[in-house]
């Protein structure tokens, strides 16, 4: 299966949204913890965060975790908050279209079963 450019952009955008949602809840999360939570490679998370910083959607801040260790905080910028809202709206529209398509396909499949088995209920186990 060949991935189209639009599909790649959608998956990148979905990853950006997932990352922004997590860092909005927990700005002090480590890249390793973020990677684990999202089920994405550490390199993928690092790449995504760098892109979000370069686009001005996320700002990197320092904080002290203990007396010896310095940590980072990922803060959504006003532009990042706006972009997160826009991506969320696009994501929701896309998922609603997918949901409606699946719902229509389910109804079609139910009809096909009803046509194939008019005197019994083949869907009894569903």
N, C-alpha and C positions, 0 to 999 in steps of 0.2 A: 504494500500500500504506500503510495507516494503522498507525502504531506504537502498540502498546498500552503502558500504563503499566508493566507488568511487564517488557516488552522494554527500555524506557528505563532502568529500574532495573538490569537485568542488564548493559546496556552501560556504564552509569556505574560499576557495581561492578567490571566487568572492567577498565575503564580505571584505577580506583583500585588494583586488584590489580597491574596491569602497572607503574604508577608506583611502588608500594611495593616491588615486586621489584627494580626498577632502583635505587632510592635505597638499598635495603638493601645492594646490591652496591657502589654508588658514591655515598656521601652528598654528595660535593662536585660532583656533576654539575650543569652549568648547565641552566636551563630550556630554552635553545635546543638543547643537545645531547640532552636528554631528549626534546624534541619530535621531533628528527630520528630518534633511535633507535626511538621508538614509532610514528612515522608519523602524529603527531597535531599539529594546529596549535599554535603557541606559546600562543595565547590559551586553547586547550583544556587544555593542560598547566598554565598559570597558574591557571585556574579550579579544576582538580582539586586542585592543591597547596594552594590557599587553603582549599578545603573540607576537605581532610585535616588541615590545621593547626587550623581551627575546631573540628573534631570531636575534636581532641586525639590524633590518630593519628600526626602528624608534628610535630616541633619544629624550628624554624628556628634555626640557630646561625651565628655569624660566625666566619670564619677569615681569615687574611692569605694571599693568593695571592703577593704580592710585597711589596716595601717600600712600594709606593704603592697597591696595589689590595686592597680588601676583598671577600671572596667569601662565599658562604653554604653551609652544609652542612645537608642535610635528614636529620634523625635520626628513625628510628621510635621512638616512645615504647613503653613496655610495653603500653599499650592498643592501639597500632598493630600491634605484633607479634601480639597476640592476635587482633585484627580481621583481619589478613593471613592468619592460619591459618584462621579461620572462612570467609573469602571463598574461600580456596584449596579448602577442603573442599566448599563449595557449587559452585564452578566445576568441580571434578573430578567431582562427582556429575552435574551437568548435562551435561558432555561425555561421560561414560560412557553416559548415557541416549541422547544423540545418536548415539554410536558404535553402540550396540545397535540403534537404529532404522535406521540406514544399513545395517548388516550384514543385518538382516532384509529390507530393501528390495532389496538386491543379490541375496539368495537368491531372492526373489520374481521379480525380473527374469530371473535365470538360468533359473528354471522356465518362465517365459513364452517365452523363446527356445527352450528344449528342446521345448516343446509346439508352437511354430510351425514348427520345423525338425527333425522327429524323425529324419531320415535323414542329416543333415549336422551339422557343428559350427560354427554361426554365431559362436561365441565364440572361434574359433581366433585371431583378431586381437587379442583382449583381453589 
